[in-house]
């Protein structure tokens, strides 16, 4: 599976909301699905990779866009 299954817009949300919303959205997706998370919280740079490592998801990419970050997470099983 190479296409983004869903996009979670967490722009404007502060820690820990981007990670909490990503966790909730990933629960409803099948294993191997991709979730794109958009966040502008400075703490997300640390929180999202840590969440992925702890929860068994793969952080496929982490990019800086125009004033926000974009994370691509593959749901682990």
C-alpha positions in Angstrom: 0.0 0.0 0.0 1.7 3.2 -1.1 -1.2 5.8 -1.1 -2.1 7.9 1.9 -5.3 6.4 3.4 -6.3 9.5 5.4 -5.0 12.9 6.4 -5.3 14.2 9.9 -5.2 18.0 10.1 -3.9 18.7 13.6 -2.8 22.3 12.7 -3.4 24.7 15.6 -3.5 21.8 18.2 -1.0 21.8 21.0 0.7 18.8 22.7 -0.5 16.1 23.3 -3.5 16.5 21.0 -1.8 15.8 17.7 -0.5 12.4 19.0 -3.8 11.6 20.7 -5.8 12.3 17.6 -3.3 10.3 15.5 -3.6 7.3 17.9 -7.4 7.4 17.7 -7.4 7.7 13.9 -4.9 4.9 13.4 -7.1 2.5 15.6 -9.8 2.7 12.9 -7.4 2.0 10.0 -6.2 -1.5 8.8 -2.7 -2.6 9.4 -0.3 -1.2 6.8 -2.5 1.8 6.1 -0.8 5.2 5.8 -1.9 8.3 7.8 -0.6 11.7 7.0 -0.5 14.0 10.0 -0.2 17.8 9.6 0.9 19.6 12.8 2.4 23.0 13.7 3.0 22.3 17.4 6.8 22.5 18.0 6.6 19.5 20.3 5.3 17.3 17.5 8.8 17.1 16.1 9.7 14.9 19.2 6.3 13.6 20.1 5.2 12.0 16.8 8.4 9.9 16.2 8.4 8.8 19.9 4.7 7.8 19.6 5.5 5.8 16.5 8.4 4.0 18.1 6.4 3.2 21.3 3.2 2.1 19.5 4.9 0.0 16.8 4.1 2.2 13.8 6.6 3.1 11.1 7.4 6.8 10.6 7.8 6.7 6.8 8.6 10.4 6.4 8.8 13.7 8.3 8.9 16.9 6.2 8.7 20.6 6.8 6.0 22.3 4.7 5.1 26.0 4.7 5.1 26.7 8.5 4.1 23.2 9.6 5.3 19.6 9.6 3.9 16.7 7.7 4.3 13.1 9.1 3.6 10.0 7.1 2.8 7.0 9.5 2.3 3.4 8.4 0.2 1.5 10.9 1.9 -1.4 12.4 0.2 -4.7 13.5 
